[in-house]
């Protein structure tokens, strides 16, 4: 039996933030990882996806400037692009593990499982700790339909040697939409399927509708209100069948209909930790129903977006909570969410839908940006923003953005909202002009 002050199950960004912070506070810390050190984001998620997206974004800029100074659109070399991605991801697991070991944080590899006496078994090793942190994240969810064993996931997509001529993505959440943008830009015929008429439900409905129109204009076959009921192998392709009886074939089919918490192997019921279909239940201090067990990141059932920066924020919170005694409940700042592509969709703070439900508190400025200088310059075909303004203070408190520059605009607005800046405050700054940042003063 090996004894520690804290054992962290999961070596992703959230678990690592806690591990380094707690170790720096003088505690004996161990980290357990059963898959790739570093977690989903740098290995199979946001980082490699954004590397592929760099070529997509560059191509998109070239497309909008055809006839405006450019005369050809660059083609994506999938093999070279994948080589760039692999050069990055190949170093992550070993680099992450060696960093922990260099810091004298114990590392264990294997599937972790709790025992009824409260200890943890990892392979042939048993661990005991005063407190535990579960940071195991989520994994792609497969549809429970005939032929589900034929489905690939985003993990497979992000490591394809060759991109097939025709692919189907079942599920138009942010993963499906982003993979559709990448595959379409790289030359694949893409079918993006969603079971109802409201993809990307967390985002503003009008802007989502505009984004689907953009994807359609770019050549993506967007199939809404389409329920896939079976997948079958037919020769060297796969046939999809829907509830309405429609069929088509694709070279590969990917399940992009959400993710599920990685908790099954842990046997949390043995240590009285309550879970839901959406993850581990925690209180405001990220404490589970077992007061010696905490959880953070995507494995937690909470309303905040399941994003890498949120997991890191929670890791830092737990570092403070577990080293400085009683802590106030965790308080989250505004959290931006972005769907990447040639046209990006971003949102943070009070949503337009929430504002419309409380017109006495908020008003919404719905602005067509296509004629603003910043977007004329790049010939952006779909630039639009909905800005939520507090009726009393006049401050911006939320926004939803659709444009080729949405990721930048939403980060500028993050600072504005987090620091409760008014239009007068913004006007007291001198920003480089003409830039996206200098547009801030016109939003409310």
C-alpha positions as CSV (number, residue, x, y, z in Angstrom):
1,X,0.0,0.0,0.0
2,X,1.4,3.4,-1.0
3,X,0.2,6.4,1.0
4,X,-0.4,10.0,-0.3
5,X,-2.1,13.1,0.9
6,X,-3.9,13.5,-2.5
7,X,-4.4,11.1,-5.3
8,X,-5.7,12.6,-8.6
9,X,-7.3,10.3,-11.1
10,X,-6.9,11.7,-14.5
11,X,-3.8,13.4,-16.0
12,X,-5.5,16.0,-18.1
13,X,-5.4,19.8,-17.8
14,X,-7.6,20.0,-14.7
15,X,-5.9,17.2,-12.8
16,X,-2.5,18.6,-13.7
17,X,-3.4,22.1,-12.5
18,X,-4.4,20.6,-9.1
19,X,-1.4,18.2,-9.0
20,X,1.2,21.0,-9.5
21,X,-0.5,23.4,-7.2
22,X,-1.0,20.9,-4.4
23,X,2.5,19.6,-4.7
24,X,3.9,23.1,-4.5
25,X,2.0,23.4,-1.2
26,X,4.0,20.6,0.3
27,X,1.5,17.7,-0.1
28,X,2.4,14.2,-1.2
29,X,0.6,14.0,-4.6
30,X,0.1,11.1,-7.0
31,X,-1.6,11.2,-10.5
32,X,-3.2,8.2,-12.1
33,X,-3.8,8.0,-15.9
34,X,-5.1,5.0,-17.8
35,X,-4.8,6.4,-21.3
36,X,-2.8,9.4,-22.7
37,X,-0.9,11.7,-20.3
38,X,-2.1,15.2,-20.9
39,X,-5.7,14.3,-21.4
40,X,-8.2,14.8,-24.2
41,X,-7.5,18.4,-25.1
42,X,-3.8,18.3,-26.2
43,X,-4.0,14.7,-27.5
44,X,-7.4,14.2,-29.1
45,X,-9.3,17.4,-28.7
46,X,-9.0,21.2,-28.8
47,X,-5.3,21.5,-29.6
48,X,-5.0,19.0,-32.5
49,X,-8.4,20.1,-33.9
50,X,-7.2,23.8,-33.9
51,X,-4.0,22.8,-35.7
52,X,-6.2,21.3,-38.5
53,X,-8.5,24.3,-38.3
54,X,-5.6,26.7,-39.1
55,X,-5.6,25.5,-42.7
56,X,-9.4,25.7,-42.8
57,X,-9.4,29.3,-41.6
58,X,-6.7,30.3,-44.1
59,X,-8.6,28.7,-46.9
60,X,-11.8,30.5,-45.8
61,X,-10.1,33.9,-45.8
62,X,-8.8,33.2,-49.3
63,X,-12.3,32.2,-50.5
64,X,-13.9,35.4,-49.3
65,X,-11.2,37.5,-51.0
66,X,-11.7,36.0,-54.4
67,X,-12.2,38.9,-56.8
68,X,-11.0,41.3,-54.0
69,X,-7.3,40.9,-54.6
70,X,-6.8,37.1,-54.6
71,X,-7.3,34.9,-57.6
72,X,-7.0,31.3,-56.4
73,X,-8.0,29.3,-53.4
74,X,-5.4,27.1,-51.7
75,X,-6.1,23.4,-51.4
76,X,-5.6,21.5,-48.2
77,X,-2.9,18.8,-48.3
78,X,-4.4,16.3,-45.7
79,X,-1.2,14.2,-45.4
80,X,1.0,17.3,-44.7
81,X,-1.6,18.8,-42.3
82,X,-1.9,15.5,-40.4
83,X,1.9,15.3,-40.2
84,X,1.9,18.7,-38.6
85,X,-0.7,17.7,-36.1
86,X,1.1,14.4,-35.2
87,X,4.4,16.2,-34.7
88,X,2.6,18.2,-32.0
89,X,0.6,15.4,-30.3
90,X,3.4,12.8,-30.4
91,X,5.3,14.7,-27.7
92,X,2.4,15.3,-25.3
93,X,2.1,12.1,-23.3
94,X,5.8,11.6,-22.6
95,X,6.4,15.3,-22.0
96,X,3.5,15.4,-19.6
97,X,4.6,12.4,-17.6
98,X,8.2,13.4,-17.5
99,X,7.2,16.9,-16.2
100,X,5.3,15.3,-13.3
101,X,8.2,13.0,-12.5
102,X,10.7,15.8,-12.6
103,X,8.5,17.7,-10.1
104,X,8.6,14.6,-7.8
105,X,4.9,13.9,-8.3
106,X,4.2,10.2,-8.3
107,X,2.7,8.7,-11.5
108,X,0.7,5.5,-12.0
109,X,-0.6,4.0,-15.2
110,X,-3.6,1.8,-15.5
111,X,-7.3,1.5,-14.9
112,X,-8.2,2.9,-11.4
113,X,-10.9,1.2,-9.3
114,X,-12.0,2.0,-5.8
115,X,-12.3,-0.7,-3.2
116,X,-15.0,-0.9,-0.5
117,X,-12.4,0.1,2.2
118,X,-11.8,3.4,0.4
119,X,-8.5,2.5,-1.2
120,X,-7.7,2.6,-4.9
121,X,-6.4,-0.3,-7.0
122,X,-4.3,0.6,-10.1
123,X,-3.2,-2.6,-11.8
124,X,-1.3,-4.5,-9.1
125,X,-0.8,-1.4,-6.9
126,X,-3.0,-0.2,-4.1
127,X,-3.1,3.4,-3.1
128,X,-4.5,5.2,-0.1
129,X,-5.0,8.9,0.4
130,X,-6.5,11.4,2.8
131,X,-8.4,13.0,-0.2
132,X,-9.1,12.1,-3.8
133,X,-9.7,14.2,-6.9
134,X,-11.5,12.6,-9.8
135,X,-10.6,14.3,-13.1
136,X,-11.3,11.6,-15.7
137,X,-13.1,13.7,-18.2
138,X,-15.4,12.5,-20.9
139,X,-15.2,10.3,-24.0
140,X,-17.2,10.1,-27.2
141,X,-20.6,8.6,-26.9
142,X,-21.7,5.9,-29.4
143,X,-25.3,5.7,-30.6
144,X,-27.2,2.6,-29.4
145,X,-28.3,1.5,-32.8
146,X,-27.7,-1.6,-35.0
147,X,-24.3,-1.3,-36.4
148,X,-22.9,0.9,-33.7
149,X,-19.7,-1.1,-33.8
150,X,-19.1,0.3,-37.2
151,X,-19.1,3.9,-36.0
152,X,-15.9,6.0,-35.6
153,X,-15.5,8.9,-33.2
154,X,-13.7,12.2,-33.1
155,X,-10.6,10.4,-31.8
156,X,-10.4,8.5,-35.1
157,X,-11.1,11.6,-37.3
158,X,-8.3,13.5,-35.7
159,X,-5.8,10.8,-36.7
160,X,-6.9,9.8,-40.2
161,X,-4.1,8.9,-42.5
162,X,-6.3,9.8,-45.5
163,X,-9.6,11.7,-45.6
164,X,-12.3,9.7,-47.4
165,X,-14.2,11.2,-50.3
166,X,-17.5,10.9,-48.4
167,X,-18.2,11.0,-44.7
168,X,-21.2,11.2,-42.4
169,X,-21.2,12.9,-39.0
170,X,-24.2,11.9,-36.7
171,X,-24.8,14.7,-34.3
172,X,-24.5,18.5,-35.0
173,X,-23.1,19.6,-31.7
174,X,-19.9,21.6,-31.6
175,X,-17.8,18.5,-32.4
176,X,-19.9,17.5,-35.4
177,X,-20.0,21.1,-36.7
178,X,-16.3,21.6,-36.4
179,X,-15.3,18.3,-38.0
180,X,-17.8,19.0,-40.8
181,X,-16.0,22.3,-41.4
182,X,-12.6,20.6,-41.5
183,X,-13.6,17.7,-43.7
184,X,-15.5,19.9,-46.1
185,X,-12.6,22.3,-46.5
186,X,-10.3,19.4,-47.1
187,X,-12.4,18.2,-50.0
188,X,-14.7,15.5,-48.6
189,X,-18.4,15.3,-49.3
190,X,-19.9,15.8,-45.8
191,X,-23.3,14.8,-44.5
192,X,-24.0,16.5,-41.1
193,X,-27.0,14.8,-39.5
194,X,-29.0,16.0,-36.5
195,X,-32.0,14.4,-34.9
196,X,-34.0,17.6,-34.5
197,X,-34.2,21.1,-36.0
198,X,-32.1,22.7,-33.3
199,X,-28.4,21.9,-33.4
200,X,-25.9,23.6,-31.1
201,X,-28.7,24.1,-28.6
202,X,-26.6,26.1,-26.1
203,X,-26.0,28.9,-28.7
204,X,-28.3,31.6,-30.0
205,X,-30.9,30.0,-32.4
206,X,-30.8,32.8,-35.0
207,X,-27.0,32.6,-35.3
208,X,-27.0,28.8,-35.4
209,X,-29.5,29.1,-38.3
210,X,-27.1,31.5,-40.0
211,X,-24.2,29.1,-39.4
212,X,-26.1,26.2,-40.9
213,X,-26.8,28.3,-43.9
214,X,-23.1,29.1,-44.3
215,X,-22.2,25.4,-44.0
216,X,-24.8,24.6,-46.6
217,X,-23.4,27.3,-48.9
218,X,-20.0,25.8,-48.5
219,X,-21.2,22.4,-49.6
220,X,-22.0,20.6,-46.4
221,X,-25.2,18.4,-46.7
222,X,-26.9,19.5,-43.5
223,X,-29.7,17.0,-42.6
224,X,-31.9,18.3,-39.7
225,X,-34.8,16.4,-38.2
226,X,-33.1,13.2,-39.4
227,X,-32.9,10.3,-37.0
228,X,-30.3,7.6,-38.0
229,X,-31.6,4.2,-36.9
230,X,-29.0,1.8,-38.3
231,X,-25.6,1.6,-40.0
232,X,-24.6,-1.4,-42.1
233,X,-21.5,-2.4,-44.0
234,X,-22.2,-2.5,-47.8
235,X,-19.1,-3.5,-49.8
236,X,-16.4,-1.1,-48.9
237,X,-18.8,1.6,-47.7
238,X,-21.5,2.0,-45.0
239,X,-25.2,2.5,-45.5
240,X,-27.2,4.7,-43.1
241,X,-30.9,4.2,-42.6
242,X,-33.2,6.8,-41.0
243,X,-36.5,6.6,-39.1
244,X,-38.2,7.8,-42.3
245,X,-36.7,5.1,-44.4
246,X,-34.2,7.3,-46.3
247,X,-30.8,5.7,-47.0
248,X,-27.4,6.8,-48.3
249,X,-23.8,5.5,-48.2
250,X,-20.6,7.0,-46.9
251,X,-17.0,5.9,-46.8
252,X,-16.9,6.5,-43.0
253,X,-19.5,7.3,-40.4
254,X,-18.6,9.2,-37.2
255,X,-20.6,9.4,-34.0
256,X,-20.5,13.1,-32.9
257,X,-23.7,13.0,-30.8
258,X,-22.2,14.1,-27.5
259,X,-19.8,12.7,-24.9
260,X,-20.2,10.7,-21.8
261,X,-18.4,10.9,-18.4
262,X,-15.5,8.4,-17.9
263,X,-16.6,6.8,-14.6
264,X,-17.7,3.2,-15.2
265,X,-14.4,1.6,-14.2
266,X,-14.1,3.6,-11.0
267,X,-16.9,1.8,-9.1
268,X,-17.8,4.9,-7.3
269,X,-20.8,3.2,-5.7
270,X,-18.3,1.4,-3.4
271,X,-17.3,4.7,-1.8
272,X,-20.8,6.3,-1.8
273,X,-20.2,8.8,-4.5
274,X,-23.4,9.8,-6.3
275,X,-23.5,10.1,-10.1
276,X,-26.0,11.0,-12.7
277,X,-26.1,10.3,-16.5
278,X,-24.2,13.6,-16.9
279,X,-21.4,12.9,-14.4
280,X,-20.4,13.2,-10.8
281,X,-22.6,15.2,-8.4
282,X,-20.7,17.8,-6.5
283,X,-21.5,20.7,-4.1
284,X,-20.4,24.3,-4.5
285,X,-16.9,23.3,-3.3
286,X,-16.5,20.5,-5.9
287,X,-17.0,17.9,-3.1
288,X,-18.9,14.7,-3.8
289,X,-21.3,12.9,-1.5
290,X,-18.1,11.3,0.0
291,X,-16.5,14.3,1.8
292,X,-13.0,12.9,1.0
293,X,-13.6,12.8,-2.7
294,X,-13.7,15.8,-5.0
295,X,-14.3,16.0,-8.7
296,X,-13.4,18.6,-11.4
297,X,-13.6,19.1,-15.1
298,X,-15.8,17.5,-17.7
299,X,-16.6,14.5,-15.5
300,X,-18.7,16.8,-13.2
301,X,-22.4,17.2,-13.6
302,X,-22.6,21.0,-13.7
303,X,-24.2,23.7,-15.9
304,X,-20.9,25.4,-16.9
305,X,-19.5,24.6,-20.4
306,X,-17.2,21.5,-20.4
307,X,-14.1,23.3,-21.5
308,X,-10.4,22.9,-20.8
309,X,-10.0,26.4,-19.2
310,X,-12.9,25.6,-16.9
311,X,-11.2,22.4,-15.7
312,X,-7.9,24.3,-15.1
313,X,-9.8,27.0,-13.2
314,X,-11.4,24.2,-11.0
315,X,-8.0,22.6,-10.5
316,X,-6.6,25.9,-9.1
317,X,-9.7,26.3,-6.9
318,X,-9.2,22.9,-5.4
319,X,-5.6,23.7,-4.8
320,X,-6.6,26.6,-2.6
321,X,-9.5,24.8,-1.0
322,X,-7.5,21.8,0.0
323,X,-4.5,23.7,1.4
324,X,-6.1,26.7,3.1
325,X,-8.9,25.1,5.0
326,X,-12.5,26.1,4.5
327,X,-13.0,27.8,1.2
328,X,-15.9,29.8,-0.2
329,X,-17.9,28.0,-2.8
330,X,-16.4,28.2,-6.3
331,X,-17.5,31.3,-8.3
332,X,-17.1,31.1,-12.0
333,X,-16.3,34.2,-14.2
334,X,-18.1,34.6,-17.5
335,X,-17.1,31.7,-19.7
336,X,-16.8,32.1,-23.5
337,X,-17.6,29.2,-25.8
338,X,-16.6,29.0,-29.4
339,X,-17.5,26.8,-32.4
340,X,-14.6,27.0,-34.8
341,X,-14.6,27.0,-38.6
342,X,-14.4,29.3,-41.5
343,X,-17.3,31.0,-39.9
344,X,-17.0,30.9,-36.1
345,X,-19.9,31.0,-33.5
346,X,-19.1,32.4,-30.1
347,X,-21.1,33.2,-26.9
348,X,-20.6,34.3,-23.3
349,X,-22.4,35.9,-20.4
350,X,-26.2,36.6,-20.5
351,X,-27.5,35.0,-23.7
352,X,-30.0,36.7,-26.0
353,X,-32.6,34.2,-25.1
354,X,-32.2,34.9,-21.4
355,X,-32.4,38.6,-22.1
356,X,-35.6,38.3,-24.0
357,X,-37.1,36.5,-21.0
358,X,-36.3,39.6,-18.8
359,X,-36.9,42.7,-21.0
360,X,-37.2,44.8,-17.9
361,X,-33.5,44.0,-17.1
362,X,-31.9,43.8,-20.5
363,X,-32.1,44.8,-24.1
364,X,-30.4,43.2,-27.1
365,X,-28.6,45.0,-29.9
366,X,-28.8,42.7,-33.0
367,X,-26.2,44.1,-35.4
368,X,-25.4,43.2,-39.0
369,X,-21.7,43.6,-39.1
370,X,-21.1,42.8,-42.8
371,X,-21.0,46.5,-43.7
372,X,-18.7,47.5,-40.8
373,X,-15.2,48.3,-42.0
374,X,-13.6,45.3,-40.1
375,X,-15.7,42.9,-42.0
376,X,-15.8,44.7,-45.4
377,X,-12.0,44.5,-45.3
378,X,-12.1,40.7,-45.2
379,X,-15.4,40.4,-47.2
380,X,-16.9,38.4,-44.4
381,X,-20.3,37.1,-45.7
382,X,-22.0,36.4,-42.4
383,X,-20.8,38.8,-39.7
384,X,-23.4,39.4,-37.0
385,X,-23.5,40.1,-33.3
386,X,-26.2,40.1,-30.6
387,X,-25.0,42.3,-27.7
388,X,-26.9,42.0,-24.4
389,X,-26.9,45.3,-22.4
390,X,-28.0,45.9,-18.8
391,X,-30.8,48.4,-18.8
392,X,-29.7,50.2,-15.6
393,X,-25.9,50.3,-15.9
394,X,-25.7,50.4,-19.7
395,X,-22.9,47.8,-19.5
396,X,-22.5,44.9,-21.9
397,X,-23.3,41.7,-20.0
398,X,-23.4,39.1,-22.7
399,X,-23.0,38.5,-26.4
400,X,-23.4,36.0,-29.2
401,X,-21.2,36.5,-32.3
402,X,-21.1,34.9,-35.8
403,X,-18.1,35.8,-38.0
404,X,-14.8,34.7,-39.2
405,X,-13.3,36.6,-36.3
406,X,-15.7,35.6,-33.5
407,X,-13.1,34.0,-31.3
408,X,-11.2,37.3,-31.1
409,X,-14.3,39.5,-30.5
410,X,-15.6,37.2,-27.8
411,X,-12.3,37.4,-25.9
412,X,-12.3,41.2,-26.0
413,X,-15.8,41.2,-24.7
414,X,-14.8,38.8,-22.0
415,X,-12.5,41.4,-20.5
416,X,-15.1,44.1,-20.9
417,X,-17.8,42.0,-19.1
418,X,-15.5,40.6,-16.4
419,X,-14.3,44.1,-15.5
420,X,-17.8,45.7,-15.7
421,X,-16.6,48.2,-18.2
422,X,-19.0,50.8,-19.5
423,X,-18.9,52.6,-22.9
424,X,-17.2,55.5,-21.1
425,X,-14.6,53.2,-19.7
426,X,-13.9,51.7,-23.2
427,X,-13.7,55.3,-24.6
428,X,-11.0,56.1,-22.1
429,X,-8.7,53.6,-23.8
430,X,-6.9,54.2,-27.0
431,X,-6.9,51.1,-29.1
432,X,-5.1,50.3,-32.3
433,X,-7.2,51.4,-35.2
434,X,-8.8,50.0,-37.4
435,X,-9.0,46.7,-35.5
436,X,-11.7,44.4,-34.1
437,X,-10.9,45.8,-30.6
438,X,-11.6,49.4,-31.7
439,X,-15.1,48.2,-32.7
440,X,-15.9,47.6,-29.0
441,X,-17.2,51.2,-28.5
442,X,-19.9,50.7,-31.0
443,X,-21.6,47.6,-29.6
444,X,-23.9,49.2,-27.1
